[in-house]
Every structure is written in structure tokens, then in C-alpha cells.
Amino acid sequence: MFVCSPGNPTCKAIPLSDVIQLANSSYKGIIVVDEAYVDFSKEGSAVQLIQDYPNIVVLQTLSKAFGLAGIRCGFALGYHDVIQLMNNVKAPYNVNKLTSEVAVNAMKNVDVLENNIKILLEQREVVREQLEKIDFVVKVYPSDSNFLLVRLKQLTKEIYKQMADSGVVVRYRGSEVHCEDCLRITIGTEEENKACLEMLKKTYNELAAAAK
């Protein structure tokens, strides 16, 4: 059973109490908690549950908070017996030397990571506040991740396409369950966020005027 915490595009973390309930349930398999975005959440990691719940495996990555998507490095944490089974069937040398070196160096610079997270969380709040002031934004959902899920009044897919054509990429999530008219907006630098918000407003106004 896979549990995404925080989820994408919901951007909400699953309480650890819920993960414990799943681990204690009648389900006989492994509870895999995908924590790609956990560094941006106050909920905390399910890693702390592993010693007490050998049926929990946690997946994390260096792609998000570390900003190292290019090295394609993720890892699993779990009870030693479970990890041993995974080691028994994995391909040999499945992580190359260059990736290993970059990953190890990143792990040695946790102070840089924590500062980057601090800045991103501050920007997430700034962007949330600005979005809530926009009249065509219906709702900005609470976020435990490095992005915001935003519901618009109308023209969501058209806005997504026109913004992409103009070089500003947000994600259209309107085709997913309970995400009608929603965009997923990833938090970037202060300059990137300002440009995204300006493009969002400009694009909506242009499309709304054309639709009249």
C-alpha cells in the first residue's frame, strides 16, 4: 500500500497517527510512505516509526528540497529484514559513482538545505497571501509541500496552456478527482514567484476579455 505524504497535488501531509493505524490494520503487506516532499512539512517523517513497525518502508529523494533532480537519486528506509530483501533483488551498481558522490556531499551540507527550506517556506506564505488577494482565485489550499494547489473561477486549462506558451509553467490538475479548475503552482525564487503571479493575472485578464 502506497501512502503519499505530502501528496501531489493535494500538498497535504498524512498524520503519522493515520500511518500507524494502517500499520496496525488487517492489511498484510508493506505500508510504503512516499515522502518526496516531507522536508517542507511540519508533520514529521514516518522514519521515526520504522523501529516499532517493521511493515513500514519510507521513500525519500534528493530531487525536491536538495534540488538535485538531475542525479535521479532516491532511497528507502525500513526495517533491516525488509531492506535486506530489497538488496537481494536490486540490480548491481544501480547507483553510479558520480551520483553517489553528489548525494554524499549534499548530505554533508544540511545547513544549506535547512536555509533553502526556510527561504522557500517564507516564499510559500508570500505567494499564498498574494493569491488570496486575486479576485478570480476561489481557494488556495493549505500546503505541506513546495507548491500550492489553487482553484480558479474559470478558464483554468486555457490559462495553463497560454502561460506555458509564454514560458511560465504551472501544472493543470483539473482532470484529477476533486481538483476541478485547479492549478498546481511550484514555489520558486522571489523573482520567479513575482513573474508567475504577474503572468497569471495578465493571462486571466486577456482570456476573460476575449471570452466576453
N, C-alpha and C positions, 0 to 999 in steps of 0.2 A: 504494500500500500504506500503510495507516494503522497506526502503532505508538503505543499509548497508554503514556506513561511519565511519572510513575507511572500505573498502571492503576486503573480503577474497575470492580469493587470490590476487585480484588486488592491495591491500595495498594502495589504493588511497582514500583520503577523498573527499566527495561530498561538493562543495562550499555551504555555507549557503544561498547564493543567489538562488541556484537551489532548495533548500528545500523550500524557500519562494515562488518561482514560483509554485511548486507543491501545496503548501498550498492555493495559490490564484487561482488555476486552477478550472476547472469544476468538478473535482473529488469530489464525495460526502462523501467519507469515511474518516477514520483516516489515517494520514501520520505517520507511525511508523519509527523512525530513530534509527537503531541499532548501538550503539556507543561502542561496546565492546573494541575497540582499540583506542578510542578517546584521551586517555591520552598521546599517542605518536605522536599526530598530532598538527600542528600549526594552523589548520583551526579553531579550537574552537568548542564548543559544541552547539548543537541546543537547549539546555536547555534555552538559552537566548531568544529564540523565543516564548516560551510557553505562556507568558502573552498576547502577541499580536495575537497568532494563536492557539485558543483552539482546533483545529483539528490536532495538532502535539503532539505526545507522544514520549518520548525519553527512550530508554532502555540502561542501563549500567550494569556493572558487576564488582565484586571484583576478578574475575578469572585471569585477564591479568596483569595490572600494579601493582595491590596489591599482585599478586602471590598467591591468595587464591582459586584456582580452587577446592580444596578439600572440601570447605564448601558449594559449589554449591549455591552461593548467588548472585542474581541479583535484579534489581529494576527498576521500571517505574516511570518516572516523566512526569506530564502533567497537564492540566487544572483541577481544583478541581472537576468539574462536571464529567469529564471523569474518573478520578481516583475513584470517588465515585461509579460509575457504575462497575468498576473492583472490588472494595472491596465488592460490593453486591453479586458477583458471585464466588469469590475466595473461596477455601477450608479453613475451620477454622484451625488455628495453622499451616499454610503452611510453616512457618519458625520456626525451633526448637530453643530452648533456647541456646544451645551451639553455633549454627551458629550465632544467634543474638549477643551473647557476643563477639565472634571473630570479627564480622563485625563492631560493635560499637568501639571496641578497635582499629581496623585498621583505622577507620575514625578519631580517635584522634591522629594518628601518620602521619599526612600529610607530615611533614618534611622528614620522612624516605622515603615515597612514592616519593616525588619530587627528592630526591637524587638518588633513584634507577632508576627513569626515565632518569635523567641526564646521569648516567653511561651507561644505555642501548643505549641511542641515540648516545653517543660517540662511543660505540662499533659498532653500526649500520653503522656509517660512516667508521670506520676502515675496517669492513668486506666488505662493498661496494667497497672501494678502492682496496682491495686485490683481490676481484673477478674480477674487471675490468682489472687486470693485467694478468689474466689467458687466454691463447690463445684459449681454447675451449669454453669459455663463450662468447656468442653472444651479450647479453644485460643484464644489471642489471636495472630493472625498478625503478623509483623513489618511495619512500616509506613514508607513513604517519603512519606506524604501527610498530610492534615489530618484523617484519620479512621482508625478501626481496624476490621478485619474480625474478628468474634468468632463462634466456633462454640459453640452451646449443646447441652446434653444432649437436650432435648426442648421441645415447646410453643413453638417459635420464632415461628411465624406468629401464634399466639394472643397471645403477648407483644407482638409488634409492633402488632397491632390494638388491644389494650387500652391500651398506652402512648399510642398516637396519640389514642385517645378521651379519655385523661386529660390531653392537651396536651403530651406529650413525644414528639417524632417522631424515631424511628430508622428505618433502611431495612431492609426484609426482602430478603435476597438468596438465600434458599433455593431459588429456582427456577432459578438460574443454574448453569452447569456447575462442578462441584467445590465448590459453595458450599452444600451441603445443611446445613440448620439454622444458617445464618449470618445475623447482623445486621451492618449497617454503622453504626457509631456515630461521628458527627462530633464533633470536639473543639471545645468552646466555652470560655466563661469558667470560672473556678474554681467559681463558684456554679452555673452551668448543668451542669457536669460532675458535681458532687455530687448535684444534683437528679436527673439522669439515672440515676446509679448506684443511688440510693435507690429510684427508681421501678422500675428493672429488678429489683432484689431483691424489692421488695414485690409486683410483678406476678407474678413467677415463683412466689413462695410461695403466693399466692392461687390461681393456676391449678393448681399442683401439688396443693394440698389439695383443690380441687374435683374433680380427676381421680381421686382415690382412691376 
